[in-house]
Amino acid sequence: MHKREDGFVVVDEDVCIGCRYCHMACPYGAPQYNAAKGHMTKCDGCP
């Protein structure tokens, strides 16, 4: 996950290894693990 210059937080699916540390670090619990894909999803758009 990274924050773009415009402040938009996105999951980089090509880099994500599914460690789930971003879920633990997120104060909103927004990132969700997608077991079928093996990486995090559902976080695009966080402020």
LINNORUR-V175373 format. One record per residue. N is the residue number from 0. NEAR is the number of other ideal C-beta (glycine too) atoms within 12 Angstrom. Layout:
<<N & NEAR> <N & NEAR>>
This chain:
<<0 & 30> <1 & 19> <2 & 17> <3 & 15> <4 & 8> <5 & 10> <6 & 11> <7 & 15> <8 & 25> <9 & 25> <10 & 32> <11 & 18> <12 & 20> <13 & 10> <14 & 14> <15 & 25> <16 & 17> <17 & 21> <18 & 16> <19 & 23> <20 & 14> <21 & 31> <22 & 24> <23 & 14> <24 & 17> <25 & 20> <26 & 12> <27 & 15> <28 & 16> <29 & 23> <30 & 30> <31 & 22> <32 & 24> <33 & 18> <34 & 11> <35 & 9> <36 & 16> <37 & 14> <38 & 25> <39 & 32> <40 & 24> <41 & 23> <42 & 30> <43 & 20> <44 & 17> <45 & 22> <46 & 14>>
